């Protein structure tokens, strides 16, 4: 069974259990799966990898928004522009970190409520006999 098949089976299983589609397979995960990146669904990840991965997809757009907003402002010199981008990012990055930590903790709590196994132990066909 390929990673893609295992992910599809896991997401289908979560949907059958009543998990919302955007929680079972968030957009940034679906994009990565489209490009054949081997990432397990978020409910099957441990806290630290989940927090780092989710933080990456929160921090990069946040930083880019800061750069675009400050670039469109009326900074006279490049140094002032860089200083304003850093100051804007210093306000948004802690917020992004807090949201990422909260979301990761919620996902881990929800995975425990659902009594999900780890990704390595997940068997999409538990009824089939092993050879």
Secondary structure, 3 states (H helix, E strand, C coil): CCHHHHHHHHHHHHHHCCCCHHHHCCHHHHHHHHCCCCCCCHHHCCHHHHHHHHHHHHHHHHHHHHHHHHHHCCCCCHHHHHHHHHHHHHHHHHHHHHHHHHHHHHHHHHHHHHCCCCCCCCCCCCCCCCC
